[in-house]
Amino acid sequence: MQETENKARLTLKKGKERPLLQRHHWIYSGAIAKVENPSSSDLAEVYTASGHKIGLALLNAGHSIAAHMIAFGEESLFDALRQRIQSSLLIRKKWVDPSRTNAFRLINAEGDGIPGLIVDVYAGLFVIQISHPGLEKRKEEIVSLLVQECSPVAIYEKSTSFLRRKEGMQEAKGRLYGEEFTEIEVLENGLRFSVDLIEGQKTGFFLDQREMRDLVKNLSKGRSVLNCFAYTGGFSVAALSGGANRVDSVEISAKCQPKAEKNIALNHLEKDKHQFIVADVFDYMKRCSWDYDLVILDPPAFVKKREDVPAAFRAYKEMNRHAISQMAPQSLLLTCSCSYHIEESLFQNILFRAASEARRSVRILSRHRMAFDHPISIFHPESAYLKSFLLSIDYIGNDSKSDS
């Protein structure tokens, strides 16, 4: 990482500096007065209209978010990255008990001060995702810093996110450092899971749902559980380990069945209490008997860009309306959305509409419990994407369940 590299100079319009002075990371194109010498580097010194230096940003010309702050004040790029990695590692050491959990997020992009970088740890193996072209050019230096500061067993890249494709960057996958791995066994709150680094979604496992899986474990004793969009059975393992009488896992991908069954076997759970159903969730919901008293709806993102919000609104509403209309009284529904453009207030409104159309009384018992290793900067709330509601379902007066 060349500290002497030439830098462009980005000057903000008058009055547009406040978010950046508060350590927000995004610079919108409309906030920029001019960029001088942009061809010299994708790294720019950022100045207010009056000439006060705010820090360094990685340019991203041609996008509405035209630059991302990566360092503040007089920090160099190298020192900023090293300090953020050191700070993130120190905090995780305080939060994570490796005897019970050795799979966690080390770097959560803006939440840890490095926009465009995700680093997940699986039993000492690091999986990174890079979604900013400025960081892509500095990949070797980032890997070197991770090796120096964290001593990983290996570093594997799995840069396959929608954000990367949105930036016009090709997917990048493969080992960057250390031993070769394709699959690794990890611990999460004392439960064992096999993580497929090659075929697994995201970096291999949905680490952001750790606290919600623990909640499901604590709620499942004596219950019949329906786990929709089950993937490799994370919620199903949690429910069975919590004493569920029965768990049905519904997942459209048949490739996930042996992986889910492997995770159940790893934890020595009663396989006779579990059924894996290869089906489209929406189709299954129309034909199942609904003899469940805990239902989990954790679908993939229904919306990738803001223009898709109306269609996603309808899909979330229909899915939740159907579940709410059919569920037994006193049953519980854990419903989630990982769609960035569906804010929590909008998701709650969707659930309100679903409950109203289903003619059911519904109470919110709990909201999403964020895993501590997925922090959100208070100055950059836009990076929050995952939201969940635990709902109690009941009837209105003496009304019977509404028609499906």
N, C-alpha and C positions, 0 to 999 in steps of 0.2 A: 504494500500500500504506500504509494509514493507521496510523502507529505509535502514534497516540493512541486507537485504537479501544478500546472497552470489551472486557474479557476476562472469561471465566468463570474460576472457580477450581476446579481438580481436586485433590482430596486422596487420596492413596494409603492403602491399608490398611497397618498396621504390618508391616514386613519385606518389602514388595513393591517397594521402591525400588532394590534392587541392580542388576537388569538395566539400568535407566535410567541409573543412575550410571555404568555401564559403556558407555553410549551405544548401548544397544539402542533401536530405534525404536518398538516396539509396546507399547501398554498394553492389556492384556486387561480386559474388563469385570469379571471377578472380582477384579482387583487394586485396584479403585476403591472407596474408602470413601464419597465423596460428590462431587457436582459442584454448585457453587453458582453461581447466576445464569447457567444455561446458555443462556437465551434471548437474552442480550446479545451473544453472538458465538460463532462456531464455533472461535475461538482461545482456548485456556485456559492459564493459568499452572499449572504442575504442582508440587505440594508433597508432601513426605513427611509421614507422620503426626505427626512432631514439629515441622513447620512450616518445614523447610528447602526453599528453592526449587530445583527441578531444571532448569526451563527452560519452553519453550512447546510445546504440542501442538495439533494440529488434531483437533477432536472428530469422531466418527463414530458418533453415538448409534444404538443398536439393533443393533449388530454385536458379535460376540465380541471383535474387536479394536476397542475403543471409542475409541481415540485414537492418533495417530501423533506421536511427538516430531519437531519440526521445527527447534528451536533449544535450545541447552543453556546453563546458567548465566544470565548477564545479557544474552545476545545478543538483539537484536531480530529479528523475522521477516525484515525487509528485509536487515539485515546478514548474517544467517545464509545467506539465499539467495544474496546477492552473493558472500560468501566461498566457498561451495560451488562456485559456477560458476567463479570465478577459479581456485580450486585444481584443479578438474577440467580446465580448459583448459590450465593450466601443465603438469600431468602428461601430458596427451595430446601436447603439443608435444615432450616429452622422449621419448615412446614411439613416436610415429608419424612415419615419413619420408614427407612428402607427395609426393616424387618417385616413390614406389612404392605408397603407399597413401593415398588421400584420402577413404576411406569408413570411418567409425569411430563408436563410441558416445562421446558427450561426457558425458552424465549417465546413470548406471545406477542410478536410484532409490536404495534404501537403501545400495547400494555406494558411492555418492558423497554420501550424507547428505541426500538429498531424496526421501523416500518418496512414491510416486505420480507421479513424473516421469521420463520417458525422453526423451532428446534424442539423435538420430542425425544424423550429418553426412555428406552426400553431395556431395563436391566444392564445399564452401562453402554448400550448401543444407541448412538444418536441418529435420528432421522431428521433431515433438514428439508425445508421447503423455501425456495426463493421465488418471489413474485414481482420483484422490481428490477428492471434492467440495470440500474446503477449498482445494485448489490451483486447481480450476476457477473459483472466485470471484476468484482472483488471477491469472488468465491474462494479462491485459493487462500487469500489472507484471512477470510472468515474461518475457514477450516483450520488454518494454522493457529488462530487465536483460541478456538475451541479445544484443540489438542493441548495447547500450553496451559490453559486455565482450568480445564475440566478432566483431562486424562481419560477420554472415552476409550472403550474397547474397540470401537469402530465407528465410522461415520458413513451413513448411506444417504444419498440424495433421492428424494421422491417429489420433485417439483412438477406436479401434474394438476395444479389447482386451476379453477376457472379464472381466477385473477391473473394468473400467468398467461393464459390464452388470450385474455382480454388485452393484455399488453403486447400481443403479437409475438410472444416468445414461444419457442418450441419446448415441448416437454423434455425434462432431463431426469434420468433415473440411473442409478448405479453406485457402486462403492467408491468413496472418495478417500477413505483412510482405514487402515487396520484390517481385521479379519473379514472373510466373506460370510455373510449370513443370508438366509432366505426366510427363516422362521425362528422365533425366539419365545421362550416361556417367561411370563412376567407375573408379578404379584400386584393385586389391587385390593386394598382393605382385607388382606388375608386370603383372598380368593385367587385361584390360578387361571391364567388365560394364555392360550397359544396365539401369538400374533404373527400373521403372514405379512411380511414386509413387501413382498412383490405384488400379490393379488389383493391385499387388504385395502379398504377404502381409507381416504385421507393418508395419514402416515402409517396406518396399520390397524388402529383401534380408535374408538371415539373416547378419548381421554376426558373430554369436556363434560361427559355425563357421569363421572365417577361418583359425585355426591348424590345424584339422583338414583343411581343403582343402589347405593347404600340405603337410601330412603325406601326403595322398593323392598329391599331385604327386610327392613324393619317392619314393613306393613304386611308382609305376605303370609304370616303364620296362619294356617287353617283356611287360606283363601284359594279360590280357583282363579288363575291368572291367564289373561290373553295378552301376549306380547306381539304387537303388530310391527312390521318392518324390522324383524328380529335380527337381521344380519347374522353375526356369529354367536348370538345368544347371550350377550352381556346381561341384559335385564332378566333373562330366563334363568341364568345361573344364580343371580342375586335372589330371585324369588324362591327357587328351590332350596337354596342355602338358608333362607329365612323361614322355611317350614311350610311352603305352599303345598296344598293337597294335590294340585294339578296345575301344569303350565302348558299352554299351547303356544308355539312359536310360529308365526306366519311370516313368510318371506318368499318373494317371487323368484329369487335366485337359488336354484337347486345346488349350486356350488357351495352355498353356505351351510347346508345340512351337515355334512361330515365335520365341518369346523365347529359348529355348535355342539354336536354330540361329543366331540373331542373335549371341549371345554367342560361339559357336564361330567365326563369321565375323569378329567384331571382333578376335579373337586370331590370325587367319590360320592356323587349325588345319585338318587334313585332314578334311573333312566325310565322306569316304568311309569313315573309320574309326569314324564315329558313327552310331548308329541310335536314333531316338526312338520308343518304343513306348507308344502310348496304351492303357493297361490298368490294371485294379485289380491292385495289387502282389500281393495274396494269391492271386488267380487266376493271374497270370503265373508265380508261384513254383511252382505245381502242374504247369505244362505246359512250362516252359523246359528246355533241355538241360543246364544247370548246367556248361557248359564254361568257367567263369570261375575265375580264380585271385585276384581281389580283388573282394569284394562289400561294398557300402555300404548299410546300412539306417538311414535317418534319417527316421523317420516323424513326422507331426504328433503333438501330445499326445494320448494315448489316454485321459487322465483329467483332468477339470476340477475335480472335487470329491472329497473323501476317500472318500465312499461308493462311488465308481466304481473304487477301487483293485483289488478282487478281479477284476472283469471285465478291467481293464487288465493285471493280472498274467497272466491266461490268454492275452490277445492278444499281449503281448510274448513270452511263452514259446513259443506256437505258431509265431509268425513266426520266431523265432530257432532253434527246434528244427528246423523244416523246412529252413532254410538250412544249419544245421550238419550235418544228416543227409545232405544231398545234395552238399555241397561237396567238391572234390577234395582229396587229401592235400597238405599243405604250402601250402594256400591261406590267404588272409587274409580276415577278416571285421571290418569296422568297423561296430559297432552302437551306436546312440545312443538316448537318451530325453530329451525336453524336458518330460516330465510332472513338474510341481513336486512332486506327492505321491508319486512314485516316487523314493525316496532312492537314493543310489549303492549303499549296502549291499544294499538290496532289489533293485536292478537286477542286481547281481552274483549274488545268489541266484537270480534268474530265469534268468540265463545258465547257472548251475550246473545248475538243473533241466533246462533245454533240452539241454545237452550230455549229461547223464546219460540222459535219455530217448532221445536220438539215438545213444547208445552210441559216443560219439566222445571221443577225448582232445583237450582244448582248453587252450591256454596263453594267459595274458594277457601281451601284449607291451608294451602302453602303455595309459594312461588318458587321459581328456580333457585336452587342452592348452587351457587357458582363454586367450582373447585378453585382453591386458593392459588393453584399454579396457572390459572387462566385470568390474570388480573386485567382490569380495565382502567386506564388512566382517567382520573377524574377530569382532566383537562381535554380528554379525547374520547368522549362517550360514544362516538360513532362506531367504534370498533366492537361494541357489544352486538352480538348476533343471536345468541341462544336464549330462548325463554321457554319456561315450562309452568304449567298450572296443575296443581293437584286439586281435583274437584270432587265434591260429594254430591251424588245424584239422588234426587227424591222426586216424588210426584207433587203436583199442585192439587191440594184438596183431595177429592176422591176420584179425580180423573184417572183413567187407565192410560197405559202407554200409547203414544201416538203411533199412527201408521208409519211404516218405513217408507 
